Amino acid sequence: MDRVGSLLAKKGYEVSTAGANALRIREVTSGVPVQAVLEGNILYLSLTCTVVPSASISAEVMRKMLASDNGISTSYFQLYDTRDSKVAITLNNFCKLQDMGVDDEDDILSCVHFLLVDVMQARELIGGLL
């Protein structure tokens, strides 16, 4: 995780430790936060699009999030129940790390970039429905 954090910091992201195998990443221009967790050799990346009351997740919202032509081509949505009867809608991506060579560095940077691009589309896609 130290190498992942160093790479992202070197590329201009704000990075802080969030646990033994977890990082908080913030894109400094937009302020969008991304969480990264390393499990084995898989780096999971996630960002919260919004947190809404559970009742806001209608069939129409679900259809838009799951549609193959929704404009979210590199990430995927997940829903997480919160403690206060709300739902967090997250965008997620992952990459498999091999030897932390140039290819892995490119994969990490691409995954973070794709999440940041996809979140803009996601907010447009579901923002008016919630």
N, C-alpha and C positions, 0 to 999 in steps of 0.2 A: 504493500500500500504506500510505503514511503516513495517508491519510484513513480507510482501513479500520481501521487500528490505533487511531487517535484516537477513532473512533466507538465501538469496542468498549471501550476504556479508559473513556470517558465513561459507558458503560452498566454499569460495575462489573467488567469482566473484567480479569484481569491479562494484559498483552500484552508480548511481547518479540520482537525481530527474530531470524529464523532464516535469513536470507539476503537477497539483493537483492529477491526477490519472494515472500518467505515470512515468516510470522508464527507464533509459538507463542502460543496463547490458553489461558488457564486460568480455568475457572469457580471463583471463590474459595470458595464454600460447599462444593461437593462435591470440589473439587480435580481434576476431570476435565479433562485436557488435550485441546485441539483444535489441529490444524495447518491453516494456511491458505496456499494458494499461488495467486498471480495469474498467469495465462497469457493474454495479450491482455486481453480484457475479461471473462474468465470467472474467477470466484473459486471455487476448489475447496477444500472443507473435509473434513477426515478426522480420525477418532479411532480409536485402537486399542482394541478390546474386550478382546482377550486374545492371548497368544502361547502356542501349544501344540505338542507334538510332531506331526509330519506325520501319523503313524498315527492320531491322534485325530480327524481329519477323515473321519468315516464317511459312508456314503450317507445315513444317518438325519439327521446334522447338516446335510448339504448340502440335503436335502429341506426341513428346517425353515427354513433360511436363505432358500431360494428360493420357498417357498410364498407364494401371493398373500394368504393370510389369516393370516400370521404376526404381525401386529400392528405391523410395521415399515412404515409407510405413506409416509413422506416421505424415507427414506434408503435406501441400498443397501449390501449387503455386498461386500467384495472380500477375496481371500486373497493374501498376499505371502509368498514363501519368504524365510526369514532365512538368515543364513550358517551357523547351527548346526543345520541340518536341522529347523528348526521352522517353523511357519506363523503369521503375524500375521493375525488376523481384524480387519478394519477396517469401520467404518461410514463412509459418504461421502455428501456432498451438494454441490451447486454452485448458483451463481446467476450470471446474466449482468448485468454492470454497464453502465449506459448513460452517465449524466452525474453520478453520485454525488449525485443529488437525494434527496428524501424517499423516493421509491419504492425506490431502490437501498439506502438505509439500512435501510428496512423489510425488504427481501429479505435483506440480510446478517444482521440480527438474527434474522429468522425461521429462516434456515438453521442458524445456530448453536444456536438454541433447539431446533429439531427434532432435531438430532443428540443433544443432551443428553437429550431425552425418549426418543428411540429407543434410546439405549444402555442405558437402564434396562430396556426391553422386551427388548432383545437379550440382555442378561445373564440374564434370566429364561428366555428362549427356549432358549438353547444352553448355559447355565452348567452345568446338571446332566448334560449329555451329554458333556462334555469331561473 
